[in-house]
Amino acid sequence: MGVSRRQKLIWLVLAALGVGSTAPETVGADVRRLASSLQEQSEPPYRGADKSSQVENFALRDHQGNARELYRQTTARAVVLIFTITGCPIVQKSIPKLKALRDEFGPKGVVFWLINSNPQDDTAAIREEARDFGIHLPILLDHSQLVARSLGATRTAEAVCIEPKSWTVFYRGAIDDRLGYGAERPKAGHAYLENALKSFLAGKTIAPARTEVKGCRIQFERPAEKKRTETAPN
């Protein structure tokens, strides 16, 4: 019995997703080759804003009370957002690296912002951690979690690099591979964020443009549970 076009499409989708191994011979070698090609070339789904979509504007106050708006960074060559919450050891241990990156790329026009998207972290606690760990970067208060939701961020220590000319993402992922869950290397084997910034500023292809993030989970409140909202600064 022959195979209908619908059955062929089903086998094609299943093969591309890696569900099931081999389609029947009646599906045809051309369909199986296409399915194999799709499976090899497909990338993991990109959470939140992808590389081709424009990042939405946002305006937040930082832990010092200063107004920060994304779309006002028009003179910057790049804007780097790093998600955080207080008490996350991976972020705390990444601070020296972030300082070094800020010192290296800040003079080249790269803006670095930390984004705290935990509604339970009050400003006093954020300021205390900034003081204790010598965090001399703006920590933007995303207590409404609108920025994290818009970008699809779910873990801390995730860097999102944005090009101000188009407001699109050119790198998203880990700072490097030195820190993990209960593991710590003496030295990073892959300086993902640093290499992405170097390649971007040099006009070169960024590879990889996405990497896996290991960080503390950002706990999202359901809309009915929100007790406070943010007003964008003037």
Backbone bond lengths (Angstrom), bond angles and torsions (degrees), N, CA, C in turn:
res aa  C-N    CA-C-N  psi(-1)  N-CA   C-N-CA  omega(-1)  CA-C   N-CA-C  phi
1 M - - - 1.476 - - 1.528 108.95 -
2 G 1.326 115.46 138.23 1.451 119.80 -177.56 1.520 112.31 -74.17
3 V 1.319 114.69 171.33 1.455 121.44 -179.93 1.523 108.44 -109.82
4 S 1.323 117.23 130.62 1.449 121.66 -177.98 1.526 110.50 -74.82
5 R 1.345 115.70 165.37 1.463 119.80 177.55 1.524 110.46 -61.28
6 R 1.323 116.38 -37.70 1.472 120.14 179.70 1.519 110.83 -62.44
7 Q 1.345 117.00 -43.02 1.464 120.55 178.90 1.524 111.03 -63.82
8 K 1.341 115.46 -38.17 1.464 118.90 177.86 1.526 111.04 -61.98
9 L 1.331 115.93 -43.87 1.461 120.21 179.61 1.521 110.94 -63.07
10 I 1.331 115.84 -40.57 1.475 119.15 178.90 1.518 110.15 -61.89
11 W 1.346 116.26 -45.99 1.463 118.91 178.89 1.524 111.53 -62.76
12 L 1.347 116.05 -37.09 1.464 120.31 179.76 1.525 110.87 -63.17
13 V 1.341 117.16 -46.11 1.463 121.38 -179.60 1.513 110.65 -64.72
14 L 1.349 116.78 -44.95 1.465 120.24 -179.69 1.522 111.33 -61.97
15 A 1.322 115.75 -40.98 1.469 118.65 179.97 1.511 111.27 -66.63
16 A 1.345 116.41 -41.06 1.469 120.33 -179.87 1.506 111.62 -64.54
17 L 1.332 116.88 -32.13 1.460 120.68 179.12 1.520 112.49 -85.28
18 G 1.324 115.23 -5.84 1.463 117.75 -179.68 1.506 113.01 82.14
19 V 1.328 117.77 16.32 1.466 121.63 178.30 1.512 107.33 -98.73
20 G 1.314 116.74 112.86 1.453 119.11 -174.43 1.508 109.16 87.70
21 S 1.304 117.02 149.27 1.452 119.47 -172.98 1.519 113.34 -99.04
22 T 1.322 116.49 -57.66 1.457 118.76 -172.18 1.515 110.33 -127.89
23 A 1.321 117.42 132.84 1.451 121.74 175.96 1.515 109.60 -78.00
24 P 1.311 119.23 157.72 1.469 121.12 177.32 1.521 110.97 -59.60
25 E 1.344 115.34 155.80 1.455 119.81 -179.80 1.517 111.53 -59.65
26 T 1.342 116.94 -29.98 1.456 120.33 -176.50 1.512 112.67 -69.22
27 V 1.340 117.45 -15.22 1.451 119.23 178.55 1.525 110.81 -67.53
28 G 1.322 115.16 -31.39 1.464 118.17 177.75 1.511 111.81 106.88
29 A 1.318 116.38 139.19 1.465 120.99 -177.53 1.517 111.64 -64.37
30 D 1.349 116.90 -32.68 1.457 119.31 -177.95 1.519 111.27 -65.93
31 V 1.330 117.41 -39.28 1.458 120.91 178.55 1.514 110.69 -67.06
32 R 1.336 116.67 -42.49 1.465 119.55 -179.42 1.521 111.28 -65.27
33 R 1.359 116.90 -38.11 1.463 119.21 177.75 1.520 111.40 -64.70
34 L 1.318 116.98 -40.32 1.461 120.85 178.64 1.518 110.62 -64.63
35 A 1.325 117.02 -41.94 1.462 120.65 178.95 1.520 110.46 -62.35
36 S 1.349 116.16 -42.73 1.457 119.57 179.26 1.514 111.29 -63.28
37 S 1.336 116.53 -40.22 1.459 120.99 179.28 1.513 111.29 -64.23
38 L 1.324 116.79 -43.38 1.464 120.29 178.79 1.511 111.31 -62.24
39 Q 1.323 116.77 -40.89 1.458 120.57 -179.27 1.518 111.32 -64.25
40 E 1.341 117.23 -38.95 1.459 120.74 -178.34 1.513 111.63 -72.76
41 Q 1.349 116.54 -35.90 1.450 119.84 -173.17 1.517 113.48 -88.78
42 S 1.333 117.61 -16.72 1.461 119.78 -174.07 1.514 110.93 -68.16
43 E 1.344 116.80 143.44 1.453 122.72 176.59 1.505 109.60 -102.21
44 P 1.329 117.59 159.97 1.459 119.18 174.42 1.518 109.88 -59.63
45 P 1.332 117.02 148.91 1.462 119.02 179.47 1.513 110.93 -58.89
46 Y 1.310 116.23 137.25 1.462 122.29 -178.33 1.508 109.10 -90.71
47 R 1.313 116.75 116.24 1.461 121.65 -175.73 1.522 109.57 -75.32
48 G 1.328 116.02 134.85 1.456 120.34 176.22 1.520 111.54 71.24
49 A 1.339 115.37 -144.96 1.461 119.90 -176.99 1.519 109.96 -64.35
50 D 1.324 117.47 130.61 1.456 119.75 178.38 1.521 110.04 -96.35
51 K 1.331 114.19 -178.96 1.459 119.01 -173.09 1.524 112.74 -66.88
52 S 1.327 117.06 -21.43 1.454 119.41 -177.25 1.521 113.43 -99.44
53 S 1.332 117.66 -8.86 1.453 120.02 -178.43 1.524 110.31 -101.54
54 Q 1.309 115.49 150.68 1.457 121.07 -177.63 1.520 110.43 -79.28
55 V 1.324 115.94 132.89 1.463 121.18 176.73 1.526 108.39 -72.00
56 E 1.309 116.23 133.56 1.459 120.10 -178.98 1.529 110.89 -69.01
57 N 1.315 115.48 145.69 1.455 120.30 176.70 1.527 110.10 -68.63
58 F 1.327 115.34 151.40 1.464 120.27 173.29 1.515 108.55 -148.76
59 A 1.317 115.54 155.69 1.458 121.77 177.26 1.519 107.99 -136.14
60 L 1.320 116.13 121.15 1.457 122.20 -178.10 1.523 109.50 -135.26
61 R 1.314 115.86 162.42 1.467 120.87 170.84 1.521 108.72 -97.68
62 D 1.334 114.96 146.39 1.451 118.46 177.93 1.530 110.05 -90.13
63 H 1.324 116.62 -177.63 1.464 120.85 -174.33 1.523 112.68 -69.90
64 Q 1.333 116.67 -10.47 1.462 121.13 175.29 1.534 111.91 -100.24
65 G 1.320 116.89 2.53 1.455 120.75 178.38 1.516 114.97 88.91
66 N 1.329 117.70 6.09 1.458 120.75 -179.39 1.530 111.09 -84.48
67 A 1.329 116.57 140.70 1.459 121.79 179.10 1.524 110.03 -78.20
68 R 1.328 116.08 134.74 1.463 121.84 178.63 1.527 107.87 -132.76
69 E 1.317 116.21 126.24 1.466 120.66 178.96 1.524 109.14 -127.30
70 L 1.310 116.69 130.04 1.461 120.93 -176.13 1.520 112.28 -58.28
71 Y 1.330 117.33 -50.83 1.455 120.04 -173.33 1.531 113.70 -72.73
72 R 1.316 117.59 -2.39 1.466 119.91 173.27 1.538 111.88 -86.88
73 Q 1.329 116.70 -6.33 1.465 120.56 -178.04 1.528 110.64 -87.15
74 T 1.315 116.36 46.63 1.459 120.37 -174.77 1.528 113.56 -73.71
75 T 1.321 117.06 -20.54 1.473 119.08 179.18 1.522 111.99 -89.93
76 A 1.324 117.04 -8.51 1.463 120.46 178.59 1.519 109.91 -75.96
77 R 1.317 116.49 149.58 1.461 120.34 175.70 1.526 110.98 -83.69
78 A 1.334 115.37 -25.33 1.468 120.53 177.42 1.521 108.46 -160.85
79 V 1.321 115.54 152.60 1.464 121.89 174.16 1.521 107.83 -122.27
80 V 1.334 115.91 126.02 1.455 121.62 -179.37 1.521 108.79 -111.02
81 L 1.320 116.30 121.26 1.460 122.68 175.71 1.520 108.65 -105.04
82 I 1.336 116.90 132.14 1.462 121.53 176.23 1.519 107.65 -124.08
83 F 1.313 116.74 121.73 1.460 120.78 -177.41 1.521 110.85 -80.72
84 T 1.345 115.21 143.33 1.457 120.44 -175.32 1.519 111.02 -150.81
85 I 1.321 115.72 163.90 1.463 124.34 165.70 1.528 105.71 -142.87
86 T 1.307 117.52 159.77 1.465 118.51 178.24 1.524 109.90 -69.98
87 G 1.314 115.57 145.89 1.457 121.11 175.54 1.505 115.40 83.45
88 C 1.321 118.84 2.78 1.469 120.06 179.75 1.529 109.40 -82.46
89 P 1.328 118.30 115.22 1.472 119.65 -175.85 1.520 113.41 -64.73
90 I 1.328 117.85 -31.61 1.461 119.39 -179.17 1.526 110.19 -67.06
91 V 1.331 116.90 -40.43 1.460 119.60 176.58 1.525 110.45 -67.80
92 Q 1.325 116.48 -45.19 1.468 120.23 -179.10 1.522 111.67 -57.48
93 K 1.335 116.81 -42.27 1.462 120.52 -179.68 1.531 112.23 -76.51
94 S 1.336 116.52 -12.84 1.470 120.24 178.36 1.521 112.85 -89.88
95 I 1.325 117.25 -8.97 1.462 120.54 -175.76 1.527 112.71 -57.93
96 P 1.337 120.28 -46.35 1.471 118.73 178.45 1.530 112.65 -57.46
97 K 1.329 117.18 -39.61 1.469 120.18 178.38 1.517 110.90 -66.53
98 L 1.335 117.40 -41.18 1.462 120.45 178.73 1.528 111.20 -64.22
99 K 1.328 116.38 -38.69 1.471 119.80 176.28 1.529 110.50 -61.36
100 A 1.336 115.22 -44.18 1.462 119.38 -179.53 1.526 111.36 -63.41
101 L 1.341 116.06 -40.12 1.460 119.54 177.60 1.522 111.35 -66.15
102 R 1.332 115.81 -41.20 1.468 119.51 177.19 1.520 110.92 -61.27
103 D 1.333 116.31 -43.42 1.461 120.10 -179.78 1.530 112.08 -65.77
104 E 1.339 116.44 -33.66 1.466 120.56 -179.14 1.526 112.19 -78.66
105 F 1.323 116.58 -44.32 1.459 120.14 -171.49 1.528 113.95 -102.21
106 G 1.331 117.97 -17.67 1.459 119.58 176.91 1.514 113.01 -56.15
107 P 1.340 118.64 -47.93 1.472 119.73 178.32 1.525 113.61 -64.27
108 K 1.337 116.26 -14.61 1.462 120.31 179.35 1.526 111.93 -95.07
109 G 1.328 116.27 7.41 1.450 119.63 175.04 1.513 116.03 97.12
110 V 1.326 117.51 16.74 1.464 120.99 179.25 1.522 109.61 -99.42
111 V 1.318 116.57 127.33 1.465 122.95 179.97 1.525 108.79 -97.59
112 F 1.337 116.39 133.22 1.456 121.96 179.02 1.524 109.92 -115.65
113 W 1.330 116.50 124.84 1.457 122.00 175.34 1.524 110.01 -128.79
114 L 1.323 116.35 135.86 1.453 120.67 167.30 1.522 107.89 -89.20
115 I 1.330 117.36 143.84 1.458 122.59 179.47 1.521 108.57 -120.76
116 N 1.333 116.70 112.80 1.465 120.41 176.87 1.529 108.02 -95.73
117 S 1.332 115.87 112.18 1.459 121.58 -176.46 1.525 112.42 -109.47
118 N 1.336 116.10 26.43 1.467 120.31 178.66 1.526 109.64 -103.50
119 P 1.333 118.95 110.46 1.470 120.81 -178.63 1.527 113.24 -61.78
120 Q 1.340 116.90 -20.24 1.461 120.50 -178.89 1.526 112.95 -80.18
121 D 1.318 117.48 -12.51 1.468 121.08 179.69 1.529 109.55 -88.53
122 D 1.324 116.25 107.38 1.464 117.63 178.99 1.525 109.67 -81.47
123 T 1.311 115.21 167.28 1.463 120.54 -174.69 1.518 112.05 -61.51
124 A 1.340 116.78 -37.12 1.470 119.98 -179.50 1.520 110.77 -62.37
125 A 1.340 117.51 -43.27 1.464 121.10 -179.75 1.522 110.90 -66.62
126 I 1.330 116.49 -37.91 1.465 120.30 179.34 1.525 110.52 -66.70
127 R 1.325 116.24 -42.12 1.466 119.71 177.95 1.527 111.22 -64.27
128 E 1.319 116.38 -39.21 1.469 120.14 -179.92 1.522 111.02 -63.08
129 E 1.344 116.52 -44.91 1.467 119.03 179.09 1.524 110.73 -66.00
130 A 1.332 116.53 -38.48 1.466 119.71 178.18 1.521 110.42 -60.64
131 R 1.317 116.35 -39.95 1.461 120.84 179.21 1.527 110.72 -69.42
132 D 1.344 117.21 -45.23 1.465 121.10 -176.65 1.527 112.67 -65.15
133 F 1.327 116.47 -34.56 1.469 120.07 -176.07 1.528 112.62 -105.42
134 G 1.316 116.51 7.92 1.450 119.77 176.82 1.517 113.30 61.51
135 I 1.334 114.99 41.98 1.470 119.47 -179.62 1.526 108.99 -84.16
136 H 1.312 116.72 103.73 1.462 121.21 -178.56 1.523 109.91 -104.85
137 L 1.303 115.57 44.57 1.452 123.17 175.71 1.521 107.92 -123.49
138 P 1.332 118.58 148.01 1.461 119.26 175.90 1.529 110.58 -62.13
139 I 1.318 116.31 132.17 1.469 121.71 175.84 1.525 106.94 -110.54
140 L 1.320 116.80 105.17 1.456 121.33 -175.90 1.528 110.18 -81.54
141 L 1.332 115.57 137.45 1.463 121.33 -174.48 1.530 110.29 -93.96
142 D 1.304 115.05 101.35 1.467 122.31 179.87 1.532 109.50 -101.03
143 H 1.337 116.59 55.42 1.455 120.14 -174.72 1.519 113.00 -65.63
144 S 1.312 117.50 -24.91 1.462 120.22 175.94 1.527 111.53 -77.96
145 Q 1.343 116.52 -12.19 1.463 124.53 -179.94 1.532 112.76 65.41
146 L 1.319 116.83 17.76 1.460 120.19 -178.55 1.529 111.84 -67.12
147 V 1.325 116.43 -39.58 1.468 119.34 -179.20 1.526 110.42 -68.91
148 A 1.329 116.30 -45.24 1.468 119.73 178.76 1.519 111.13 -60.47
149 R 1.322 116.83 -42.47 1.469 120.30 179.42 1.532 110.81 -66.54
150 S 1.325 116.12 -42.89 1.459 119.67 -178.53 1.522 111.72 -61.07
151 L 1.335 116.50 -38.96 1.457 121.06 -178.45 1.523 112.57 -91.49
152 G 1.326 116.85 -5.32 1.459 119.34 179.35 1.511 113.69 71.80
153 A 1.327 117.96 25.22 1.467 121.25 -179.79 1.518 109.68 -75.38
154 T 1.310 117.28 133.49 1.466 121.83 179.06 1.522 113.02 -124.68
155 R 1.328 117.36 -12.64 1.468 120.39 -178.72 1.529 110.24 -136.09
156 T 1.321 114.07 152.71 1.458 119.84 175.62 1.530 109.73 -74.31
157 A 1.324 114.81 171.98 1.469 122.83 -179.85 1.524 111.51 65.13
158 E 1.329 117.60 15.68 1.462 120.38 174.29 1.516 109.19 -92.08
159 A 1.305 115.52 130.39 1.462 121.64 177.58 1.521 109.59 -101.96
160 V 1.316 115.34 134.80 1.467 121.54 175.24 1.527 106.65 -123.09
161 C 1.315 116.58 115.68 1.462 121.90 -176.77 1.523 109.86 -102.17
162 I 1.333 115.83 126.56 1.452 121.66 -172.14 1.529 110.11 -119.93
163 E 1.327 115.82 136.40 1.457 121.91 176.15 1.533 108.85 -93.12
164 P 1.332 118.98 115.82 1.464 121.26 -176.61 1.525 115.38 -64.03
165 K 1.324 119.02 -23.85 1.461 119.56 -179.93 1.520 111.96 -64.36
166 S 1.316 116.27 -35.30 1.463 120.58 -178.08 1.527 112.70 -121.09
167 W 1.348 116.22 -8.85 1.464 123.04 -174.89 1.525 111.39 55.66
168 T 1.320 115.57 41.97 1.454 121.05 176.12 1.524 109.72 -116.22
169 V 1.316 115.90 161.34 1.469 122.70 -177.17 1.521 109.73 -86.69
170 F 1.334 117.09 130.13 1.466 119.59 175.99 1.523 111.94 -110.29
171 Y 1.314 118.34 -16.83 1.470 121.02 171.31 1.519 108.42 -150.34
172 R 1.311 114.56 143.13 1.456 120.02 176.20 1.519 109.08 -148.48
173 G 1.349 115.79 129.24 1.458 118.45 177.74 1.512 112.75 152.05
174 A 1.335 115.11 -148.05 1.457 122.14 -174.06 1.526 111.33 -75.87
175 I 1.332 114.89 156.13 1.462 120.93 173.30 1.527 108.88 -68.92
176 D 1.315 115.64 -49.29 1.462 123.02 173.25 1.523 107.07 -161.03
177 D 1.320 117.41 -168.01 1.470 120.10 -178.10 1.534 112.49 -110.96
178 R 1.327 116.70 22.39 1.469 119.25 -176.73 1.523 112.47 -75.00
179 L 1.334 117.63 -35.58 1.454 121.66 -174.10 1.523 110.84 -111.07
180 G 1.329 114.64 142.03 1.462 120.61 177.31 1.510 110.18 -144.06
181 Y 1.307 116.24 -166.90 1.460 120.89 -179.77 1.532 109.22 -78.61
182 G 1.320 115.49 103.62 1.457 120.30 -179.66 1.511 113.44 72.55
183 A 1.315 117.32 14.86 1.467 121.11 -178.80 1.526 109.23 -135.52
184 E 1.325 114.50 148.47 1.466 119.65 -179.64 1.516 109.14 -151.34
185 R 1.313 116.63 124.43 1.450 121.50 178.10 1.522 109.73 -91.46
186 P 1.330 117.60 150.13 1.469 119.45 176.13 1.516 111.72 -61.87
187 K 1.342 115.54 -32.82 1.465 120.13 -177.47 1.518 108.83 -147.32
188 A 1.317 116.06 143.65 1.462 120.34 179.47 1.523 110.58 -69.23
189 G 1.329 115.13 139.78 1.461 120.23 175.12 1.518 111.61 -86.13
190 H 1.337 116.12 -27.98 1.465 121.65 -178.73 1.524 108.84 -135.65
191 A 1.319 116.43 114.65 1.468 121.69 178.92 1.527 108.59 -91.63
192 Y 1.333 115.79 75.56 1.464 121.00 -170.47 1.528 113.14 -58.13
193 L 1.329 116.39 -53.07 1.462 119.91 -175.95 1.523 110.90 -65.72
194 E 1.309 116.79 -45.22 1.468 120.90 179.60 1.518 111.14 -59.43
195 N 1.321 116.76 -46.12 1.461 120.12 -179.37 1.532 111.59 -66.45
196 A 1.337 116.33 -36.90 1.466 119.51 178.82 1.523 110.70 -63.53
197 L 1.333 116.77 -42.45 1.460 120.34 179.72 1.525 111.17 -67.23
198 K 1.310 117.01 -41.61 1.463 120.03 178.64 1.535 110.65 -61.56
199 S 1.326 115.78 -45.26 1.462 119.63 -179.44 1.520 110.99 -65.41
200 F 1.319 117.03 -42.06 1.462 121.01 -178.75 1.532 110.93 -62.64
201 L 1.320 116.34 -47.87 1.461 119.68 -178.26 1.520 111.95 -66.65
202 A 1.328 115.80 -26.18 1.468 119.81 179.15 1.527 112.11 -89.08
203 G 1.327 117.19 -0.69 1.460 120.76 -179.50 1.509 113.78 73.73
204 K 1.322 117.07 23.23 1.459 121.29 -178.45 1.531 110.65 -100.20
205 T 1.326 115.32 164.46 1.455 121.07 177.26 1.526 109.86 -67.41
206 I 1.312 116.27 136.17 1.458 121.52 -178.84 1.525 108.95 -94.42
207 A 1.304 116.29 119.73 1.455 120.69 -179.81 1.532 109.23 -145.25
208 P 1.343 116.38 119.82 1.455 126.84 0.56 1.529 111.52 -81.97
209 A 1.332 115.94 152.21 1.461 120.96 177.55 1.525 111.78 -93.06
210 R 1.329 116.45 -10.36 1.464 122.06 176.50 1.516 108.76 -140.14
211 T 1.313 116.45 138.38 1.458 120.53 176.57 1.519 109.81 -140.08
212 E 1.309 115.10 160.66 1.469 120.83 179.52 1.527 109.72 -73.02
213 V 1.313 115.77 140.10 1.468 121.75 -179.17 1.518 109.87 -107.31
214 K 1.317 115.64 133.03 1.460 121.84 172.17 1.521 107.76 -115.28
215 G 1.312 115.27 112.25 1.457 120.80 -177.70 1.506 110.28 -160.04
216 C 1.322 116.35 -179.70 1.461 121.25 178.37 1.524 109.11 -74.30
217 R 1.307 116.30 142.37 1.463 120.36 -178.91 1.525 110.83 -71.44
218 I 1.317 116.01 135.53 1.460 121.74 174.17 1.522 108.12 -85.13
219 Q 1.324 117.01 120.44 1.455 121.53 -179.07 1.528 109.28 -86.73
220 F 1.313 115.87 119.80 1.465 120.43 -178.89 1.519 110.74 -96.07
221 E 1.328 114.15 136.25 1.450 119.81 175.80 1.518 109.90 -85.56
222 R 1.324 115.80 146.31 1.453 119.31 171.76 1.526 108.03 -73.13
223 P 1.335 117.50 150.93 1.472 120.02 -175.84 1.518 113.77 -51.62
224 A 1.333 118.04 -38.15 1.458 120.66 -177.46 1.520 112.32 -69.53
225 E 1.350 116.41 -18.34 1.457 120.27 -177.37 1.519 112.80 -89.76
226 K 1.321 116.57 -11.30 1.468 118.81 -176.20 1.521 110.14 -66.10
227 K 1.304 115.35 130.12 1.453 121.42 -178.23 1.516 112.62 -103.54
228 R 1.343 115.08 -12.99 1.456 117.54 -178.56 1.517 109.04 -151.53
229 T 1.281 116.55 153.23 1.453 122.26 177.09 1.510 108.39 -127.56
230 E 1.308 114.97 165.22 1.454 119.89 -177.76 1.513 110.50 -107.12
231 T 1.290 115.91 146.19 1.456 122.60 173.94 1.524 107.53 -110.08
232 A 1.311 114.80 126.93 1.463 118.29 -179.23 1.512 109.60 -62.63
233 P 1.334 117.75 134.95 1.466 121.18 179.00 1.512 111.46 -66.48
234 N 1.313 114.97 152.11 1.465 119.80 178.90 1.516 110.37 -73.56
